[in-house]
Amino acid sequence: MKEFLEYVVGQLVDRPDEFTVRVSEQGDARQFVLELPRSEVGKVIGKQGHTINAIRGLLLSSSRQGGRVSFEIEERPEQ
């Protein structure tokens, strides 16, 4: 799923080499944290959050184990 998320986000942002995806697992819960520059955050969130909600929906539907899946964005200052 991490590779899928990297592919989707890479298609949305202008600078695909400047973001990272971290995955942490605790029991049946899996958390994806996307870290990217502040200027790219809006492209991933989309108008009224439609894009990020679609990404979350895809992550949930692709979770085969039925556990909890969360997707968060951390913005970092421009370099």
C-alpha positions as CSV (number, residue, x, y, z in Angstrom):
1,M,0.0,0.0,0.0
2,K,2.9,2.3,0.6
3,E,4.0,2.1,-3.0
4,F,0.5,2.8,-4.1
5,L,0.3,5.9,-2.0
6,E,3.7,7.1,-3.2
7,Y,2.5,6.6,-6.8
8,V,-0.8,8.5,-6.3
9,V,0.8,11.4,-4.4
10,G,3.7,11.6,-6.9
11,Q,1.1,12.2,-9.7
12,L,-0.5,15.0,-7.7
13,V,2.5,17.1,-6.6
14,D,4.8,19.3,-8.7
15,R,8.0,18.0,-6.9
16,P,7.6,14.3,-6.4
17,D,11.1,13.9,-5.1
18,E,10.4,16.1,-2.0
19,F,7.8,14.0,-0.1
20,T,8.1,10.9,2.1
21,V,5.6,8.4,3.3
22,R,6.1,6.8,6.7
23,V,4.1,3.7,7.8
24,S,3.6,2.6,11.4
25,E,1.7,-0.4,12.6
26,Q,0.3,-1.1,16.0
27,G,-1.8,-4.3,16.2
28,D,-4.3,-4.2,13.4
29,A,-4.0,-0.5,12.9
30,R,-1.8,1.0,10.2
31,Q,-1.0,4.7,10.0
32,F,0.4,6.4,6.8
33,V,2.0,9.8,7.3
34,L,2.8,11.9,4.3
35,E,5.4,14.5,4.9
36,L,5.7,17.2,2.2
37,P,6.6,20.8,1.6
38,R,3.9,23.4,2.6
39,S,3.4,24.5,-1.0
40,E,2.4,21.0,-2.0
41,V,-0.2,20.3,0.8
42,G,-3.1,22.0,-1.0
43,K,-2.6,19.7,-4.1
44,V,-3.0,16.6,-2.0
45,I,-6.0,17.9,0.0
46,G,-7.8,19.3,-3.0
47,K,-10.9,21.5,-3.1
48,Q,-13.0,21.0,0.0
49,G,-10.9,17.9,0.9
50,H,-12.2,15.9,-2.0
51,T,-8.8,14.6,-3.1
52,I,-7.6,13.5,0.4
53,N,-10.9,11.9,1.1
54,A,-10.6,9.9,-2.1
55,I,-7.1,8.8,-1.2
56,R,-8.4,7.7,2.3
57,G,-11.2,5.8,0.6
58,L,-8.8,4.0,-1.6
59,L,-6.5,3.1,1.3
60,L,-9.5,1.7,3.3
61,S,-10.8,-0.3,0.4
62,S,-7.4,-1.8,-0.3
63,S,-6.9,-2.9,3.3
64,R,-7.5,-6.6,3.1
65,Q,-7.0,-7.4,6.8
66,G,-10.0,-5.3,7.9
67,G,-7.9,-3.3,10.4
68,R,-7.9,0.4,10.9
69,V,-6.2,2.6,8.4
70,S,-5.4,6.3,8.8
71,F,-3.8,8.8,6.5
72,E,-2.2,12.0,7.8
73,I,-0.3,14.9,6.3
74,E,2.6,16.6,8.0
75,E,3.8,19.8,6.3
76,R,7.4,20.9,6.5
77,P,8.8,24.4,5.8
78,E,10.1,25.1,2.3
79,Q,13.7,24.4,1.6
